[in-house]
């Protein structure tokens, strides 16, 4: 089986993530920016850059006590913000490559409304960075592939770090909570190799998953965003139709598509919705052809169709849950001889000018 470059990027995650945690850029920004007057953050991003905002939303709201909104660039450009106080609002525009044309246009629109803009990218000196007032870097290094792995984890980690640092600066969390949060992030990163191994062991026994014609990913709470990201990753690499549903919405129509031919991934955590998730997994076990439960609850689940992830209370195990989905996205195409990083309809992004070129 030919190994994709994506495996190399995946293996880099722990070292790159620790570098980000130990870097001074986030504390420096929080000291530089007047976070005590901050009441609202508006995120702008596409694809994975949008999904990290869905995952981190609860942390910003719970600990930083901020109002959070997330927009795609198109949504943002067609929205009005007449009732939003620009002096109490920070726009955060995220683009891994720093070349998203929609994000660039959104930054310009935000600045025309007198919002200050923090830009976050993987690469420095990009068009996105140059448009902003403040800047943070993923610190993941170059990731030259279509479906992102280390860039996603580092950008998610960056937002989680930003949220808890803002919370500390605003006086919303104690030093004890702040230190416990950072400890959890470090433990989550240290656990990544174990998560990769556990996922590979499960996949070696379930190579038939590479033959799926459609996949549904279900998540809730913090990890609804992880479900959206998992859907995107597997769709990008396997090239098969993939859907996502929030657990509470599954019974509002999605359940009608389930049959003995269905393939489903269910993310199960200790957050609100756990009981419904348990009922749903029991139901799906009897209905679908293939079911995987990614379980980060406190008690280990011994079922054969489960990959257990260590419980993390602050972040709902979102880092390692995503790593499971990333391993699946890389592994399955290789089973059937495909490079998960192969080109698929790349001429379309050229047609609609998704990215700007720069020197």
N, C-alpha and C positions, 0 to 999 in steps of 0.2 A: 504494500500500500504506500503510495507516494505521500510524503508528509508536506503539508502546506506551510508556507511561511507564517501562517496564522498561529501555528503551535509555538513558534519562537516568540511571538508577541505575547501569547498567553503566559509563557514561562517567565517573561520579564515582569509580570504584574507585581509580585511581592516586593521586589527591589525598588521598582518605580514608585509604588504606593508609599513605601516607607520614606523615600526621598521627599515626597510631597508632604507627608505628615511632619517631617523634621525641618522643613523649609520655613523661612521667616516671611514669605510674601503675604500670606493671609493675615497674620497678626499686624504686619506693617500697614496693610490696606485698612484694616479696621481702625487702627490708630489715626491714619491719615484722613479717613472719611468720617463725617459727623454722624455716626450711627445712632447716637442718642436721640437725634431728631427724626430718625428713620421710622416710618410706619408702614411702608408698603414696598414690595418688590414686584416688578413686572419682568418676567422671563420671556425671552424670544429665542427660539431655536427650531431646528428641523431634525427629524429622525431621532437618533440617539441623543442629540443635544437637547431635544425637547423631553425625551423620556426621563432623563436624570432629574428634571425639574418636577416631574410627577412623583418620583420616588422620594425626593427630598422635601417636598411641600409640607408634609406633616411635621418634620423636624423644625423647619423655619417657624411654622405657626405655633408649635407647642413650646419651644424653648426661646426663640427670638421674639415671640409675640408679635409677629408681623403678618399683615395681609398679603397673600401670595396669589398672583395670577400668572398663567402660562399661555403663550400665544405662538402659533406658527407665524413666520414672517407675513404671510398673506393675510391672516386674521388680524394681525397687529396693524398693518397698513390700512385696513378697511374699518378700523375701530376709532371711536372718538373718546377722548379723555377729558371732557370739559369739567367734570366734577372731581378730577384727581388733582391733588395739590402736588405740584412738581417739587416743591421744597421739602416734602416729606416722602418722596418716592425715588427709588433707584431702579433704572432699567438695566437688566443684565442680559447681554446678547452673547450667545454661545455658538461657536462654530469651530469644529476640530481643525479643519484645514485653514480656516480664516479667510475662505474665498467664497462663501455662500452669497450669491448676488441678492437674494431676498433679505438676508440678514443685514447686509450693507445698506440696502434701501430702508429697512426698518430703523436702523440706527439714525440715519439722516432724518427720518420722520420724527423719531423720538426727540432729537435735538431741536427740531423746529418747534416742538411743543415745550421747550425749555427743560426737558428732563436731562439729568446727568446720566451717563452711560458707562457701565463697567463692561469691558469686553473680556471674554475668556476663550483662548484658543490653544491648540497644540503647538503651533508654529509661531515664532515671533516675526515681527516686521511684516505682517500680512495686511491686506486691505481692511479686514475687520478690526484688527488692533489699532490701526492708524485712525479709525473713525471715532474711537472711544475717548472718554475722559480719564478712565482708570483701566488698569490691565492686570490680569492674572493668567498664568500659564499652567497647562495641564501637568507639565513636568513628566510626561510619559515618554518623551523621545519620539522620533519619527515613526509613524505607523502607516506604511505604504500599502494599504489594502482597502477593499470596499467595505466589508463588514468589520466594525471596530471592536476590539477587545480591551487591550490595555488602556486605550484612550477613553473608553466608556467608564471603566472602573475608576481611573484617576479623576475624571471629570465629576463623577458621582461623589467620590471621596472629597473632592475639592468643595463641592456644595455643602456636604455634611460638615466639613471643617469650618467653612464660612459661617454656617448657621450657628454652630456652638460658640465660635469666637465672637460673633455679634451678640449672642445671648449673654456672654460673659461681660462684654464691654458695656452693655445696657444694664447690667446688674440683675438680670433675670434668672441666673443660675448661680449656685454656690461654687466655690472652688472644688468642693468634693464632687459635685455632679459633673463639672467640667473635666476633672481628671478621670472620673469613671468613664465618661464618654470617650475620651482619648484612648484610654486603656482598651475599651471595647473595639475601637477601630484597629488598634495594633493587633489585638487577638484575632480579629476577623482576617487581617492580612496574613498573619502567621498560619492560619488555618487553610488558606487557599490551596496549597499543594495537596493536602488531605482531601479536599473537596474534588480536585481534579482527578485524583486516583479513584475515589469512590464512584465518580461519574463514569470514568472509563471502564471500571470493573462492571458496572451495570450495563453499559452499552455493549460490551463484548458478549453479553448474554442476550442482547436484544437487537442484533444487527438487522432484523426484519423491519425495524423502524425506518430504515433507509428507503423502503419501498412504499411509504405512505403516499397517498394522493392528496390528502388535505390534513391539516392539523389545527386544533383549537387549543389555545392557551387561556386558562382561567386564573385570575388573581384577585386580590382584594386588599384594602387598606394601603399601607406603604408599598406593598409589592404588586399592586395593580400596575404601577409603572414598570416594574420588572417583567410582568407578563407581556406588556406592550413591547418592551425591548426584546424579550425572547421571541415573540411573534415576528418582529422585524428581522432579527438575526437569522432565524431558521428560514424565513422566506427568502432573504438575500442569498444565502449560501446553498440551500437545497433547490431553490427555484420552483417550489411548489406552493399552491395557494395556502395561506395560513391566516387564521382569524384569532381575535382576542375578545374576551368578554370579562367584564367585572362580575364578580360572583353574584352580587345582588341582582344584576341584570340578566343572568343566565336563564332564569325562569321566565323572562319576559320576551321569549321568542327564540333565543339560541337553542334552548332545550329541544325544540321541534326538529332540529337538524340531526340529532343524535341517533345513531343506528348501530347495528352489529359490525359495520365497516368503519366506524369512527376511531380516530386517534386523538387522545386528549392529554394535555399536561395540566395538572392542577397544583397551584402553589398554596400550601397550607401553613399558617403561622398562628401565633398566640394572640393576634390582634382581634378586635371586634369582627365577627364573621366566622370564627373558628367552628362553632357548632354547625353552622350551615355548610361549611366546608367538609366537615366530617360526614354529614348526611349525604352531601353531593358525591364524595368519593365512594361511599358505600353503594350509592345508586349507580354510578358509572361503572363500577366493577362488574355489575351484572348486565350492562347494556352495550359496552363498546368493545371493539376488537383489541385496542391497546390503550392502556392508561398508565401514566407515570405521575406519582405524587411527590413533589419536592416539599419535604416536611421539615420545618424548623421549630416545631413545638418542643416543649420542655421534655416530654417523654419520648424515648426512641420508639419509632414505629417499625416493628419487625416484618412487615409485609414485603413480599417479593417485588411488588411494583412501586417501591418507595426508595428514594434517595434521601437519607437523613442529613440535615445540616444543623450545626450547633446553634442553639438558641442564643440570640443577642437582643436584649430588651430595648436598647435605644434606637437601633437601626433596623429592627425586625429582620436581621440576617440578610439584608438586601444585597450586600456585596457578594457573599458566597452563593446565594440563590442565583444571582446573575451569572456567576462563573459556571454553574451547572448548565445553564442554558447556552452559554458560549461554547462549552465543550461539545454539547450535542450538535450545535450548529456547524462545528468544524468536522466532527467525526462522521456524521451521517453521509455527506456527499462523498467522502473518501471511500466509504464502503462500496459504493457503486461506481467508483473510478473517476469521480469528478473532483476537480480542484475547487474547494469552497470559495476561493478568491478569483475564479474565472470571470471573464467579462460576460455580461448578460445585458443586451440592449443598451450598451453604453452610448450609442449614437443619440439616444433620446435626450440625455442630459446635455449633450452638445446642442441639440436642436432648440431646447428651451432655455439654454444658457444658465444652467443651474449655478455654475461657478464662474467667477471672473478670473482672468489670467493676469499675472503680474510678474515682475522681475525683482 
